[in-house]
Amino acid sequence: MSTASTPWPASLAGTPAVAVIDRAIERKRLSHSLLITGDDHDILLAVAHAIADRLLNTPLSTAHFPPDAHPDCFHLRPAKKMRQISADSTRELIGKVQVSPTVARQKVAIIHECDRMNISAANIFLKTLEEPPANTSLLLLTTRPYALLTTIRSRCLHFRFPGVGATFSPDGWSAWLTDYQTWLGRLAAGVADKKAIADSVMGAYGLNARFAAVLDFATSEIWKKQKAALTVELTNDEEEAMEVGIANGLRARLFADIERATRDYALPALKKNSEVARRALNGAIDKLEHDVGLLRLNLNESAALEDFLLSSLRLWARRS
């Protein structure tokens, strides 16, 4: 029986996955390795904390602590600007879980964004999965499970948890999307002379500059709140990785919003069976998906958006 006080995320309470995990913990039959996936890392972390609390804070524990402060709960996170989990930090974690627990009957290791393991770290961790330490639960969190080695995925019990579906709109973002659609409208109406072309190009660069400002400000605000809420001491490298991770996650949401805004703009013309609009929309979405793919290869978001907007200028201004 657990004396845990960390609740499951409200959006997941009563779901089959939660019921299965609770029952397995109660029966002491929980798998030693869980791959916890979904679209929202905050939800995944809340799930990991709920599991860790139930495993560590039992009547047999000599002392009770919140998961983030528990001496038998260990964390492995991406570090530095490249946001990788290194071989050295993986070895350090493995060394910690090899020793006996301090106050609980077992240990828990939470691997944040486990898809960020470099190949050396992944191979080292794989050996731990093949021969797991006694009385240890490994909780692997990722929003990109298929970026993991197949051999790691195959040795874990999988649980997928949906996000809450809440919308997030940074300051200035709604106005940006409105101005972006207005810019598309001017392009579709026709760019007839050099002045109109120059105005459209300047409009693209203006949108790009404002995008950067929205992203930077929102990232800073979110990071301030998350940093203030941290209950564990992070290294400078881990802090840098977390801030970059926030920026990358927010950037992905903003680019997804741009795709939706583009489709919404084109919808009235598509309902009229406009071949010009259909061709422009397909070309724009293909270009956006291509540029978003390059972001994952470390292309700067400003360069990616500039490429997309200038391509959009040509696509939407084309009349035939």
C-alpha positions in Angstrom: 0.0 0.0 0.0 1.3 3.4 -1.0 1.1 6.6 1.1 1.8 8.7 -1.9 0.4 12.2 -2.1 1.4 13.1 -5.7 -1.8 12.9 -7.8 -2.1 11.7 -11.3 -2.6 14.6 -13.8 -6.3 15.5 -13.7 -6.8 14.8 -17.4 -5.6 11.2 -16.9 -7.4 10.3 -13.7 -9.4 7.1 -14.2 -7.9 6.3 -17.6 -7.1 2.6 -18.4 -3.3 3.3 -18.4 -3.4 4.8 -15.0 -5.5 1.9 -13.7 -3.1 -0.6 -15.1 -0.1 1.1 -13.5 -1.8 1.6 -10.1 -2.8 -2.1 -10.1 0.7 -3.2 -11.0 2.3 -1.1 -8.3 -0.2 -2.4 -5.7 0.6 -6.0 -6.7 4.3 -5.3 -6.9 4.3 -6.4 -10.5 5.3 -3.2 -12.3 7.8 -3.7 -15.1 11.3 -2.5 -14.3 11.4 -0.3 -17.4 8.5 1.9 -18.6 8.6 3.9 -21.8 6.2 6.9 -21.1 5.3 8.7 -24.3 3.0 11.5 -25.5 2.9 14.9 -27.0 3.4 17.0 -23.8 6.6 16.5 -21.8 5.0 18.2 -18.8 2.3 15.6 -18.7 4.8 12.8 -19.0 6.9 14.3 -16.1 3.8 14.5 -14.0 3.1 10.9 -14.7 6.6 9.9 -13.8 6.4 11.8 -10.5 3.1 10.1 -9.7 4.6 6.7 -10.4 7.8 7.5 -8.4 5.8 8.7 -5.4 3.8 5.5 -5.3 6.9 3.4 -5.6 9.0 5.2 -3.1 6.7 6.5 -0.4 5.2 3.4 1.1 4.5 2.5 4.8 7.8 0.5 4.8 9.8 3.6 3.8 11.8 5.1 6.7 11.0 8.7 5.5 8.8 10.3 2.9 9.9 12.9 0.4 8.3 14.5 -2.8 9.7 12.7 -5.9 12.0 15.6 -7.0 13.6 15.7 -3.5 13.7 11.9 -2.8 17.2 10.6 -2.1 16.2 7.4 -4.0 14.9 9.1 -7.1 17.5 10.0 -9.7 17.3 12.1 -12.9 19.1 12.0 -16.2 18.6 15.0 -18.5 19.9 16.5 -21.7 22.6 19.0 -21.2 24.2 22.0 -23.0 23.0 23.8 -26.1 23.0 20.6 -28.2 20.7 19.1 -25.6 22.3 15.6 -25.7 22.4 13.0 -23.0 26.1 12.0 -22.9 27.8 8.7 -22.2 29.4 10.1 -19.0 26.1 11.3 -17.5 24.5 8.0 -18.3 27.3 6.1 -16.6 26.9 8.4 -13.6 23.2 7.6 -13.4 23.9 3.8 -13.7 26.4 4.1 -10.8 23.8 5.7 -8.6 21.1 3.1 -9.2 23.5 0.2 -8.6 23.8 1.0 -4.9 21.2 0.2 -2.2 18.3 2.6 -1.6 18.6 5.1 1.2 15.2 5.3 2.8 12.8 3.5 0.4 12.6 -0.2 -0.5 13.6 0.6 -4.1 15.0 3.2 -6.4 13.6 5.1 -9.4 15.4 6.7 -12.3 13.7 9.2 -14.5 15.3 9.7 -17.9 14.0 13.0 -19.3 13.7 13.2 -23.1 15.4 9.9 -23.5 15.5 10.3 -27.3 18.3 12.8 -26.7 20.8 10.1 -25.8 23.7 10.1 -28.2 24.6 6.7 -29.6 27.2 5.9 -27.0 24.9 6.8 -24.2 22.1 4.7 -25.7 24.3 1.6 -26.0 25.5 2.0 -22.4 21.9 2.4 -21.2 20.8 -0.7 -23.3 23.1 -2.9 -21.2 21.4 -1.6 -18.1 18.0 -2.5 -19.6 19.3 -6.0 -20.4 20.5 -6.5 -16.8 18.5 -4.1 -14.7 19.7 -3.3 -11.2 17.7 -4.9 -8.4 14.8 -3.0 -6.9 15.0 -0.3 -9.5 12.3 1.2 -11.8 13.5 3.0 -14.9 11.1 5.6 -16.3 11.9 6.8 -19.8 10.1 9.9 -21.0 9.9 11.0 -24.6 7.7 12.8 -27.1 9.6 11.1 -29.9 9.7 7.4 -29.2 10.7 6.3 -32.7 13.9 8.4 -32.3 15.0 5.8 -29.8 17.0 2.6 -30.6 14.6 -0.2 -31.5 16.4 -2.4 -29.0 15.7 0.1 -26.2 12.0 0.4 -27.1 11.6 -3.4 -27.2 12.9 -3.8 -23.7 10.3 -1.4 -22.1 6.6 -1.6 -21.3 5.0 1.2 -23.3 2.4 3.7 -22.1 1.2 6.6 -24.1 -0.5 9.6 -22.5 -2.4 12.3 -24.4 -1.8 15.9 -23.7 -4.5 18.1 -22.3 -5.1 19.9 -25.6 -4.9 23.3 -24.0 -4.0 26.2 -26.4 -1.2 28.6 -25.7 -0.9 32.0 -27.3 2.2 34.1 -26.5 1.8 37.8 -26.3 1.6 39.3 -29.8 1.1 35.9 -31.5 -2.6 36.3 -32.4 -1.8 39.6 -34.0 1.1 38.0 -35.9 -1.2 35.3 -37.4 -3.8 37.9 -38.4 -1.1 40.1 -40.1 0.3 37.0 -41.8 -3.1 36.1 -43.3 -3.5 39.7 -44.4 -0.1 39.5 -46.1 -1.2 36.4 -47.9 -4.4 38.2 -49.0 -2.4 41.0 -50.6 -0.2 38.5 -52.4 -3.2 36.6 -53.8 -4.8 39.9 -54.9 -1.8 40.4 -57.2 1.7 41.9 -57.0 1.6 44.1 -60.1 4.6 46.4 -59.9 8.0 46.9 -58.3 6.6 48.8 -55.4 4.1 46.1 -54.6 6.9 43.5 -54.8 9.1 45.6 -52.5 6.3 46.0 -50.0 5.6 42.3 -50.0 9.2 41.5 -49.4 9.5 44.0 -46.6 6.3 42.5 -45.1 7.9 39.1 -45.1 11.0 40.4 -43.3 8.8 42.3 -40.8 6.9 39.1 -40.0 10.2 37.3 -39.5 11.5 39.9 -37.1 8.3 39.9 -35.1 8.3 36.1 -35.0 11.7 36.1 -33.4 10.6 38.7 -30.8 7.5 36.7 -29.9 9.5 33.5 -29.6 12.3 35.1 -27.5 9.9 36.8 -25.1 7.7 33.8 -24.6 10.6 31.5 -24.1 12.0 33.8 -21.4 8.7 34.1 -19.6 8.1 30.3 -19.6 11.7 29.6 -18.5 11.4 32.1 -15.6 8.2 30.3 -14.3 9.7 26.8 -14.7 12.9 27.8 -13.1 11.1 29.3 -10.1 9.1 26.1 -9.8 12.1 23.7 -9.8 12.6 21.7 -6.7 15.9 20.2 -7.7 19.3 21.7 -8.2 20.3 21.6 -11.9 23.7 22.1 -13.4 24.3 25.1 -15.7 24.5 22.6 -18.6 21.1 21.1 -17.6 19.6 24.6 -17.2 20.8 25.6 -20.7 19.4 22.4 -22.2 16.0 23.0 -20.5 15.8 26.6 -21.8 16.7 25.5 -25.3 14.1 22.7 -25.0 11.4 25.2 -24.1 12.3 27.3 -27.1 12.3 24.3 -29.4 8.9 23.1 -28.1 7.4 26.6 -28.4 8.8 27.0 -31.8 7.2 23.8 -33.0 3.8 25.0 -31.7 4.2 28.3 -33.5 5.1 26.7 -36.8 2.1 24.4 -36.4 -0.1 27.5 -35.9 1.4 29.0 -39.1 0.3 25.8 -41.0 -3.2 26.1 -39.6 -3.4 29.8 -40.4 -2.3 29.1 -44.0 -5.0 26.4 -44.4 -7.7 28.6 -42.8 -6.8 31.4 -45.2 -7.0 29.2 -48.2 -10.3 27.5 -47.2 -12.8 30.0 -48.7 -11.0 29.8 -52.1 -10.8 26.0 -51.9 -14.6 25.9 -51.4 -14.9 27.7 -54.7 -12.7 25.0 -56.4 -9.9 27.5 -57.0 -7.1 25.6 -58.7 -4.7 28.6 -58.0 -5.4 28.5 -54.3 -5.1 24.7 -54.2 -1.7 24.8 -55.9 -0.5 27.6 -53.7 -1.6 25.9 -50.5 0.0 22.6 -51.4 3.2 24.3 -52.3 3.2 26.3 -49.2 2.5 23.4 -46.9 5.2 21.3 -48.6 7.7 24.1 -48.2 6.8 24.6 -44.5 7.1 20.9 -43.7 10.5 20.9 -45.5 11.8 23.9 -43.5 10.4 22.5 -40.2 12.3 19.3 -41.0 15.5 21.4 -41.4 14.9 22.9 -37.9 15.5 19.4 -36.5 18.9 19.5 -38.1 19.7 22.8 -36.3 18.8 25.3 -39.0 18.1 28.6 -37.3 14.3 29.3 -37.1 14.8 32.8 -38.6 16.4 31.3 -41.7 13.7 28.6 -41.9 10.8 31.2 -41.6 12.5 33.5 -44.1 12.8 30.7 -46.6 9.1 29.8 -46.1 7.8 33.4 -46.4 9.8 34.2 -49.5 8.7 31.0 -51.1 5.1 31.8 -50.1 5.5 35.2 -51.8 6.2 33.5 -55.1 3.5 30.8 -54.6 0.6 33.0 -53.7 1.4 35.8 -56.1 1.5 33.4 -59.0 -1.7 33.8 -61.0 -1.6 30.7 -63.2 
